[in-house]
Amino acid sequence: MSETNTNKAAGTPGIPKLAIVVVTFKRQELLAKLFDSFCTLTVAPWRIVIVDNEHSDKTERMVAELGERTDELWGAPADGPDAEGGTARVVYAPQDDNLGGAGGFSAGVKRAWELGAEWFWVMDDDVMVLPEAIERLEPWTRDHRVIQGSRLDYDGGDFYWQYHFIESLGIPNPIAPAAFGPEGYRPMNTMCFEGGLFARSVVDEIGLPDPRFFIYWDDTVYGYLASKVTEPIVVADLILQRTRDIPNWDIAGLRQLNGTSDMNRYHIMRNRGYMMQYFRAHGDYRRITFGLGTAATFAKEVIRLVMVNRDSLKTGIPALFRGMRDARKIYQDRTWKPMPPLKDR
């Protein structure tokens, strides 16, 4: 057993009742790398919730093995039993259907919330955590309720993330400055579920992530909603590294346009319908400028097809149009309701 890890876990110098929430689907090789990285953390999390959208026997065995490894490394959680009386640090949450990333994070945050988590650190299965990640995040939690750490790309280089969201257009700001300045952070009005950290009080006020997105824009809109109740920040501290190599087109040596699939292309356009509904609910919807943002999003996806996924041109363009058609149905639905807050439960 690592003396450093034992002492850190026993002294609980980290983030109170921190639950790591992971969503996985048919990527056990990548998941194994993430699990290995958990065991290098210099501060133990309170819970690790694994949402398995595949409901795979192999993943279930891997989760059980992770529980044995963390028990050996850290022992029982110092913060005591969860709200249901359980003491297992690693919690397996299989789903009967593939809920997508959006549904998976909604289910995972809900499960951690039910267990009594005070903080939620969410991530996909295609990353690995850096050993000092929790130590680096903890100081920011003293004054902020939503924190986005920085990441390394697959090749170990810096990964630029568009942390500023142009609400009038409904698109990320492509020219937001990359430098953090002497403060080491910048305010943001969005979020990324690849390493985003947020407090229970935020979930209480804005509700769970919306599973209706299935994939794409769900974390963007969740960060937008969080910015209505607090000031989210993105910090310079490195906490994750990506482990999946994705074809991309480098832009000016810093920003890049990654390849994607037709399913993603469809949801990129369709889910603007949900985004519009949330904007309407908060008085931020402007038809003309949002329409311009939709046109810009469509153009960006065409550029992505030409520059990165040219072989998918014949199927990719129709997927974009199908998404736009279904987005119209969503934003014309006057019965639509946002996710409810949890504070009154």
C-alpha positions as a Markdown table, in Angstrom:
| # | Residue | x | y | z |
|---|---|---|---|---|
| 1 | Met | 0.0 | 0.0 | 0.0 |
| 2 | Ser | 1.3 | 3.4 | -0.9 |
| 3 | Glu | 2.2 | 5.4 | 2.3 |
| 4 | Thr | 1.6 | 8.7 | 0.5 |
| 5 | Asn | -1.8 | 7.6 | -0.7 |
| 6 | Thr | -2.8 | 6.2 | 2.7 |
| 7 | Asn | -1.9 | 9.3 | 4.5 |
| 8 | Lys | -3.6 | 11.5 | 2.0 |
| 9 | Ala | -6.8 | 9.5 | 2.1 |
| 10 | Ala | -6.8 | 9.3 | 5.9 |
| 11 | Gly | -6.3 | 13.0 | 6.3 |
| 12 | Thr | -9.0 | 13.9 | 3.8 |
| 13 | Pro | -7.2 | 17.0 | 2.5 |
| 14 | Gly | -9.2 | 16.9 | -0.7 |
| 15 | Ile | -12.6 | 18.0 | -1.8 |
| 16 | Pro | -15.4 | 17.0 | 0.6 |
| 17 | Lys | -17.5 | 14.1 | -0.6 |
| 18 | Leu | -16.1 | 14.2 | -4.1 |
| 19 | Ala | -17.8 | 11.8 | -6.5 |
| 20 | Ile | -16.0 | 11.0 | -9.8 |
| 21 | Val | -18.7 | 10.2 | -12.4 |
| 22 | Val | -17.6 | 8.3 | -15.5 |
| 23 | Val | -19.8 | 7.4 | -18.5 |
| 24 | Thr | -18.6 | 4.5 | -20.6 |
| 25 | Phe | -19.8 | 2.6 | -23.6 |
| 26 | Lys | -17.9 | -0.3 | -25.4 |
| 27 | Arg | -14.5 | 1.1 | -24.8 |
| 28 | Gln | -13.0 | -1.2 | -22.2 |
| 29 | Glu | -9.4 | -0.7 | -23.3 |
| 30 | Leu | -9.7 | 3.1 | -22.8 |
| 31 | Leu | -11.6 | 2.5 | -19.5 |
| 32 | Ala | -8.7 | 0.4 | -18.2 |
| 33 | Lys | -6.3 | 3.3 | -18.7 |
| 34 | Leu | -8.6 | 5.6 | -16.8 |
| 35 | Phe | -9.0 | 3.1 | -14.0 |
| 36 | Asp | -5.2 | 2.7 | -13.7 |
| 37 | Ser | -4.9 | 6.5 | -13.5 |
| 38 | Phe | -7.4 | 6.6 | -10.6 |
| 39 | Cys | -5.0 | 4.5 | -8.6 |
| 40 | Thr | -2.2 | 7.1 | -9.0 |
| 41 | Leu | -4.3 | 9.9 | -7.4 |
| 42 | Thr | -2.5 | 11.5 | -4.5 |
| 43 | Val | -5.8 | 12.3 | -2.8 |
| 44 | Ala | -8.6 | 9.7 | -2.7 |
| 45 | Pro | -12.1 | 10.6 | -4.0 |
| 46 | Trp | -15.1 | 9.8 | -1.8 |
| 47 | Arg | -16.9 | 7.8 | -4.5 |
| 48 | Ile | -16.3 | 6.7 | -8.1 |
| 49 | Val | -19.5 | 6.1 | -10.0 |
| 50 | Ile | -19.2 | 4.2 | -13.2 |
| 51 | Val | -22.2 | 4.6 | -15.6 |
| 52 | Asp | -22.1 | 1.7 | -18.0 |
| 53 | Asn | -24.3 | 2.4 | -21.1 |
| 54 | Glu | -23.5 | -1.0 | -22.5 |
| 55 | His | -24.3 | -3.0 | -19.3 |
| 56 | Ser | -21.4 | -5.2 | -20.1 |
| 57 | Asp | -20.2 | -8.2 | -18.0 |
| 58 | Lys | -16.6 | -7.3 | -18.8 |
| 59 | Thr | -17.1 | -3.7 | -17.6 |
| 60 | Glu | -18.8 | -4.9 | -14.4 |
| 61 | Arg | -15.8 | -7.2 | -13.7 |
| 62 | Met | -13.4 | -4.3 | -14.3 |
| 63 | Val | -15.4 | -2.1 | -11.9 |
| 64 | Ala | -15.2 | -4.8 | -9.2 |
| 65 | Glu | -11.5 | -5.1 | -9.7 |
| 66 | Leu | -11.1 | -1.3 | -9.4 |
| 67 | Gly | -13.0 | -1.5 | -6.1 |
| 68 | Glu | -10.5 | -4.1 | -4.8 |
| 69 | Arg | -7.6 | -2.0 | -5.9 |
| 70 | Thr | -8.9 | 1.2 | -4.3 |
| 71 | Asp | -9.7 | -0.6 | -1.0 |
| 72 | Glu | -6.1 | -1.8 | -0.9 |
| 73 | Leu | -4.7 | 1.6 | -1.7 |
| 74 | Trp | -7.0 | 3.8 | 0.4 |
| 75 | Gly | -9.1 | 1.8 | 2.7 |
| 76 | Ala | -12.7 | 2.8 | 3.6 |
| 77 | Pro | -13.8 | 6.4 | 2.7 |
| 78 | Ala | -12.9 | 8.7 | 5.6 |
| 79 | Asp | -16.1 | 10.7 | 5.1 |
| 80 | Gly | -18.1 | 7.6 | 6.2 |
| 81 | Pro | -21.1 | 5.8 | 4.8 |
| 82 | Asp | -23.2 | 7.3 | 2.0 |
| 83 | Ala | -26.8 | 8.4 | 2.3 |
| 84 | Glu | -27.9 | 4.8 | 1.7 |
| 85 | Gly | -25.6 | 3.3 | 4.3 |
| 86 | Gly | -23.1 | 1.9 | 1.8 |
| 87 | Thr | -19.3 | 2.1 | 2.3 |
| 88 | Ala | -18.1 | 0.9 | -1.2 |
| 89 | Arg | -15.9 | 3.6 | -2.7 |
| 90 | Val | -16.6 | 2.3 | -6.3 |
| 91 | Val | -20.2 | 2.2 | -7.4 |
| 92 | Tyr | -21.4 | 0.4 | -10.6 |
| 93 | Ala | -24.4 | 2.0 | -12.3 |
| 94 | Pro | -25.4 | -0.2 | -15.4 |
| 95 | Gln | -28.1 | 1.2 | -17.7 |
| 96 | Asp | -30.7 | -1.0 | -19.5 |
| 97 | Asp | -30.3 | 1.1 | -22.7 |
| 98 | Asn | -27.5 | 3.3 | -24.2 |
| 99 | Leu | -28.5 | 6.7 | -22.9 |
| 100 | Gly | -25.7 | 8.5 | -24.8 |
| 101 | Gly | -23.2 | 10.8 | -23.0 |
| 102 | Ala | -26.0 | 13.2 | -22.0 |
| 103 | Gly | -28.2 | 10.5 | -20.5 |
| 104 | Gly | -25.2 | 8.8 | -18.9 |
| 105 | Phe | -24.1 | 11.9 | -17.1 |
| 106 | Ser | -27.6 | 12.7 | -16.0 |
| 107 | Ala | -27.9 | 9.2 | -14.5 |
| 108 | Gly | -24.5 | 9.3 | -13.0 |
| 109 | Val | -24.9 | 12.7 | -11.3 |
| 110 | Lys | -28.3 | 11.6 | -10.0 |
| 111 | Arg | -26.8 | 8.4 | -8.5 |
| 112 | Ala | -24.0 | 10.4 | -6.9 |
| 113 | Trp | -26.5 | 13.0 | -5.6 |
| 114 | Glu | -28.7 | 10.2 | -4.1 |
| 115 | Leu | -25.6 | 8.9 | -2.3 |
| 116 | Gly | -24.9 | 12.3 | -0.8 |
| 117 | Ala | -22.0 | 13.6 | -2.9 |
| 118 | Glu | -21.2 | 17.3 | -2.3 |
| 119 | Trp | -19.0 | 17.6 | -5.5 |
| 120 | Phe | -19.3 | 16.0 | -8.9 |
| 121 | Trp | -16.2 | 15.5 | -11.1 |
| 122 | Val | -17.4 | 14.2 | -14.5 |
| 123 | Met | -15.5 | 12.6 | -17.3 |
| 124 | Asp | -15.7 | 10.3 | -20.3 |
| 125 | Asp | -13.8 | 7.0 | -20.6 |
| 126 | Asp | -11.3 | 8.3 | -23.1 |
| 127 | Val | -9.2 | 10.4 | -20.6 |
| 128 | Met | -6.8 | 9.7 | -17.7 |
| 129 | Val | -6.5 | 11.7 | -14.6 |
| 130 | Leu | -3.2 | 13.3 | -13.5 |
| 131 | Pro | -2.0 | 12.2 | -10.1 |
| 132 | Glu | -2.2 | 15.7 | -8.5 |
| 133 | Ala | -5.5 | 16.6 | -10.1 |
| 134 | Ile | -7.7 | 16.7 | -6.9 |
| 135 | Glu | -5.0 | 18.6 | -5.1 |
| 136 | Arg | -4.9 | 21.1 | -7.9 |
| 137 | Leu | -8.7 | 21.5 | -8.0 |
| 138 | Glu | -9.3 | 21.7 | -4.3 |
| 139 | Pro | -8.1 | 25.3 | -3.7 |
| 140 | Trp | -10.5 | 26.6 | -6.3 |
| 141 | Thr | -13.5 | 25.0 | -4.6 |
| 142 | Arg | -13.1 | 27.3 | -1.7 |
| 143 | Asp | -14.5 | 30.3 | -3.6 |
| 144 | His | -16.1 | 28.8 | -6.7 |
| 145 | Arg | -18.8 | 26.3 | -7.4 |
| 146 | Val | -18.0 | 25.3 | -11.0 |
| 147 | Ile | -14.4 | 24.7 | -12.0 |
| 148 | Gln | -13.1 | 23.4 | -15.4 |
| 149 | Gly | -9.4 | 22.3 | -15.2 |
| 150 | Ser | -7.1 | 22.3 | -18.2 |
| 151 | Arg | -6.2 | 19.2 | -20.2 |
| 152 | Leu | -3.4 | 17.7 | -22.3 |
| 153 | Asp | -4.1 | 16.3 | -25.7 |
| 154 | Tyr | -3.5 | 12.7 | -26.8 |
| 155 | Asp | 0.1 | 13.6 | -27.8 |
| 156 | Gly | 0.9 | 15.4 | -24.6 |
| 157 | Gly | 0.5 | 18.9 | -26.0 |
| 158 | Asp | -1.8 | 21.6 | -24.6 |
| 159 | Phe | -5.5 | 21.2 | -25.5 |
| 160 | Tyr | -7.4 | 24.4 | -26.2 |
| 161 | Trp | -11.0 | 24.5 | -25.2 |
| 162 | Gln | -13.5 | 27.2 | -26.2 |
| 163 | Tyr | -14.5 | 28.3 | -22.7 |
| 164 | His | -16.5 | 31.3 | -23.8 |
| 165 | Phe | -20.0 | 30.8 | -25.2 |
| 166 | Ile | -21.6 | 33.5 | -27.4 |
| 167 | Glu | -25.2 | 33.3 | -26.1 |
| 168 | Ser | -26.7 | 35.5 | -28.8 |
| 169 | Leu | -25.4 | 33.1 | -31.5 |
| 170 | Gly | -25.5 | 29.9 | -29.5 |
| 171 | Ile | -21.9 | 29.0 | -30.5 |
| 172 | Pro | -18.5 | 28.8 | -28.7 |
| 173 | Asn | -16.3 | 31.8 | -29.2 |
| 174 | Pro | -13.5 | 30.7 | -31.6 |
| 175 | Ile | -11.2 | 33.6 | -30.8 |
| 176 | Ala | -11.4 | 33.6 | -27.0 |
| 177 | Pro | -7.9 | 34.2 | -25.6 |
| 178 | Ala | -6.0 | 31.1 | -24.7 |
| 179 | Ala | -3.8 | 32.7 | -22.0 |
| 180 | Phe | -5.0 | 32.7 | -18.4 |
| 181 | Gly | -3.1 | 35.7 | -17.1 |
| 182 | Pro | -1.6 | 36.2 | -13.6 |
| 183 | Glu | -4.8 | 35.1 | -11.8 |
| 184 | Gly | -4.5 | 31.5 | -13.3 |
| 185 | Tyr | -8.2 | 31.4 | -14.3 |
| 186 | Arg | -10.8 | 33.0 | -16.5 |
| 187 | Pro | -14.6 | 33.3 | -16.0 |
| 188 | Met | -16.6 | 31.1 | -18.3 |
| 189 | Asn | -20.3 | 30.6 | -19.2 |
| 190 | Thr | -20.2 | 27.0 | -20.4 |
| 191 | Met | -18.9 | 23.7 | -19.3 |
| 192 | Cys | -17.3 | 20.5 | -20.6 |
| 193 | Phe | -18.2 | 17.1 | -19.1 |
| 194 | Glu | -14.6 | 16.1 | -19.9 |
| 195 | Gly | -13.3 | 17.0 | -16.5 |
| 196 | Gly | -15.9 | 19.5 | -15.3 |
| 197 | Leu | -16.3 | 19.9 | -11.5 |
| 198 | Phe | -19.4 | 21.3 | -9.9 |
| 199 | Ala | -21.0 | 21.6 | -6.4 |
| 200 | Arg | -24.2 | 19.9 | -5.2 |
| 201 | Ser | -25.7 | 23.3 | -4.6 |
| 202 | Val | -25.5 | 24.0 | -8.3 |
| 203 | Val | -27.3 | 20.7 | -9.1 |
| 204 | Asp | -29.9 | 21.6 | -6.5 |
| 205 | Glu | -30.6 | 24.9 | -8.2 |
| 206 | Ile | -30.5 | 24.0 | -12.0 |
| 207 | Gly | -31.3 | 20.3 | -11.9 |
| 208 | Leu | -29.6 | 17.3 | -13.4 |
| 209 | Pro | -28.0 | 17.4 | -16.9 |
| 210 | Asp | -30.7 | 17.0 | -19.5 |
| 211 | Pro | -30.7 | 13.5 | -20.9 |
| 212 | Arg | -32.8 | 14.5 | -24.0 |
| 213 | Phe | -29.7 | 15.8 | -25.7 |
| 214 | Phe | -28.3 | 12.2 | -26.0 |
| 215 | Ile | -25.0 | 13.6 | -27.2 |
| 216 | Tyr | -23.6 | 17.0 | -27.9 |
| 217 | Trp | -24.4 | 20.5 | -26.5 |
| 218 | Asp | -25.6 | 18.9 | -23.2 |
| 219 | Asp | -22.5 | 20.1 | -21.2 |
| 220 | Thr | -22.5 | 23.5 | -23.0 |
| 221 | Val | -26.1 | 24.2 | -22.0 |
| 222 | Tyr | -25.4 | 22.9 | -18.4 |
| 223 | Gly | -22.6 | 25.3 | -18.1 |
| 224 | Tyr | -24.8 | 28.1 | -19.5 |
| 225 | Leu | -27.4 | 27.2 | -16.8 |
| 226 | Ala | -24.8 | 27.1 | -14.1 |
| 227 | Ser | -23.7 | 30.6 | -15.1 |
| 228 | Lys | -27.2 | 31.8 | -14.2 |
| 229 | Val | -26.6 | 30.9 | -10.6 |
| 230 | Thr | -22.8 | 31.3 | -10.1 |
| 231 | Glu | -19.6 | 32.3 | -11.9 |
| 232 | Pro | -18.0 | 29.2 | -13.4 |
| 233 | Ile | -14.2 | 29.4 | -14.0 |
| 234 | Val | -11.7 | 27.6 | -16.2 |
| 235 | Val | -8.3 | 27.3 | -14.6 |
| 236 | Ala | -4.7 | 26.8 | -15.9 |
| 237 | Asp | -4.1 | 23.8 | -13.7 |
| 238 | Leu | -3.7 | 20.5 | -15.6 |
| 239 | Ile | -6.0 | 17.7 | -14.4 |
| 240 | Leu | -6.5 | 15.3 | -17.4 |
| 241 | Gln | -5.0 | 13.9 | -20.5 |
| 242 | Arg | -6.9 | 12.6 | -23.5 |
| 243 | Thr | -6.2 | 9.0 | -24.4 |
| 244 | Arg | -8.0 | 8.7 | -27.7 |
| 245 | Asp | -6.3 | 9.8 | -30.9 |
| 246 | Ile | -8.9 | 11.7 | -33.1 |
| 247 | Pro | -8.2 | 12.8 | -36.7 |
| 248 | Asn | -8.0 | 16.6 | -36.7 |
| 249 | Trp | -7.1 | 19.7 | -38.7 |
| 250 | Asp | -4.7 | 22.0 | -36.9 |
| 251 | Ile | -5.6 | 25.7 | -37.0 |
| 252 | Ala | -2.8 | 28.1 | -36.4 |
| 253 | Gly | -0.9 | 25.6 | -34.4 |
| 254 | Leu | -3.2 | 25.8 | -31.3 |
| 255 | Arg | -6.8 | 25.3 | -32.1 |
| 256 | Gln | -7.9 | 22.2 | -34.0 |
| 257 | Leu | -11.0 | 20.8 | -35.7 |
| 258 | Asn | -11.5 | 17.2 | -34.8 |
| 259 | Gly | -13.1 | 14.6 | -37.0 |
| 260 | Thr | -16.6 | 13.3 | -36.0 |
| 261 | Ser | -19.4 | 10.9 | -37.0 |
| 262 | Asp | -22.7 | 11.3 | -38.8 |
| 263 | Met | -24.5 | 10.6 | -35.6 |
| 264 | Asn | -22.6 | 13.5 | -34.0 |
| 265 | Arg | -23.4 | 15.7 | -36.9 |
| 266 | Tyr | -27.1 | 15.0 | -36.6 |
| 267 | His | -27.1 | 15.8 | -32.9 |
| 268 | Ile | -25.0 | 18.9 | -33.3 |
| 269 | Met | -27.8 | 20.4 | -35.4 |
| 270 | Arg | -30.8 | 18.7 | -33.8 |
| 271 | Asn | -29.9 | 19.7 | -30.2 |
| 272 | Arg | -29.9 | 23.4 | -31.1 |
| 273 | Gly | -33.6 | 23.0 | -30.7 |
| 274 | Tyr | -33.1 | 22.1 | -27.0 |
| 275 | Met | -30.6 | 24.9 | -26.7 |
| 276 | Met | -33.1 | 27.4 | -28.1 |
| 277 | Gln | -35.8 | 26.2 | -25.6 |
| 278 | Tyr | -33.4 | 26.8 | -22.7 |
| 279 | Phe | -32.5 | 30.3 | -24.1 |
| 280 | Arg | -36.2 | 31.0 | -24.4 |
| 281 | Ala | -36.9 | 29.9 | -20.8 |
| 282 | His | -34.2 | 32.4 | -19.6 |
| 283 | Gly | -35.1 | 35.3 | -21.9 |
| 284 | Asp | -31.9 | 34.9 | -24.0 |
| 285 | Tyr | -33.4 | 33.8 | -27.3 |
| 286 | Arg | -32.9 | 36.1 | -30.2 |
| 287 | Arg | -34.3 | 34.6 | -33.4 |
| 288 | Ile | -32.1 | 36.4 | -36.0 |
| 289 | Thr | -28.8 | 36.1 | -34.2 |
| 290 | Phe | -29.5 | 32.5 | -33.1 |
| 291 | Gly | -30.3 | 31.7 | -36.8 |
| 292 | Leu | -27.0 | 33.2 | -37.8 |
| 293 | Gly | -25.3 | 30.9 | -35.2 |
| 294 | Thr | -27.1 | 27.9 | -36.7 |
| 295 | Ala | -25.9 | 28.9 | -40.1 |
| 296 | Ala | -22.3 | 29.2 | -38.7 |
| 297 | Thr | -22.6 | 25.8 | -37.0 |
| 298 | Phe | -23.8 | 24.2 | -40.3 |
| 299 | Ala | -20.9 | 25.9 | -42.2 |
| 300 | Lys | -18.4 | 24.7 | -39.6 |
| 301 | Glu | -19.6 | 21.1 | -40.0 |
| 302 | Val | -19.3 | 21.3 | -43.8 |
| 303 | Ile | -15.7 | 22.5 | -43.3 |
| 304 | Arg | -15.1 | 19.7 | -40.9 |
| 305 | Leu | -16.4 | 17.2 | -43.5 |
| 306 | Val | -14.2 | 18.7 | -46.3 |
| 307 | Met | -11.0 | 19.0 | -44.2 |
| 308 | Val | -11.2 | 16.0 | -41.9 |
| 309 | Asn | -13.9 | 13.5 | -42.9 |
| 310 | Arg | -14.1 | 13.9 | -46.7 |
| 311 | Asp | -15.1 | 10.2 | -47.1 |
| 312 | Ser | -18.3 | 11.0 | -45.3 |
| 313 | Leu | -19.5 | 13.9 | -47.5 |
| 314 | Lys | -22.3 | 11.9 | -49.1 |
| 315 | Thr | -23.8 | 10.8 | -45.8 |
| 316 | Gly | -22.7 | 13.7 | -43.6 |
| 317 | Ile | -24.6 | 16.5 | -45.4 |
| 318 | Pro | -27.9 | 14.7 | -45.2 |
| 319 | Ala | -27.3 | 14.0 | -41.5 |
| 320 | Leu | -26.9 | 17.8 | -40.9 |
| 321 | Phe | -30.2 | 18.5 | -42.7 |
| 322 | Arg | -32.0 | 15.8 | -40.8 |
| 323 | Gly | -30.7 | 17.4 | -37.6 |
| 324 | Met | -32.0 | 20.8 | -38.6 |
| 325 | Arg | -35.4 | 19.4 | -39.5 |
| 326 | Asp | -35.8 | 17.7 | -36.1 |
| 327 | Ala | -34.5 | 20.8 | -34.3 |
| 328 | Arg | -37.4 | 22.7 | -35.8 |
| 329 | Lys | -39.8 | 20.2 | -34.3 |
| 330 | Ile | -38.2 | 20.6 | -30.9 |
| 331 | Tyr | -38.3 | 24.4 | -30.8 |
| 332 | Gln | -41.9 | 24.5 | -32.0 |
| 333 | Asp | -43.0 | 22.3 | -29.1 |
| 334 | Arg | -44.8 | 24.6 | -26.7 |
| 335 | Thr | -45.3 | 21.8 | -24.2 |
| 336 | Trp | -41.5 | 21.5 | -23.6 |
| 337 | Lys | -40.2 | 22.0 | -20.0 |
| 338 | Pro | -36.6 | 22.4 | -18.7 |
| 339 | Met | -35.1 | 20.0 | -16.2 |
| 340 | Pro | -36.5 | 20.8 | -12.8 |
| 341 | Pro | -34.3 | 22.0 | -9.8 |
| 342 | Leu | -33.6 | 19.4 | -7.1 |
| 343 | Lys | -33.6 | 21.8 | -4.1 |
| 344 | Asp | -37.3 | 21.2 | -3.3 |
| 345 | Arg | -37.0 | 17.4 | -3.3 |
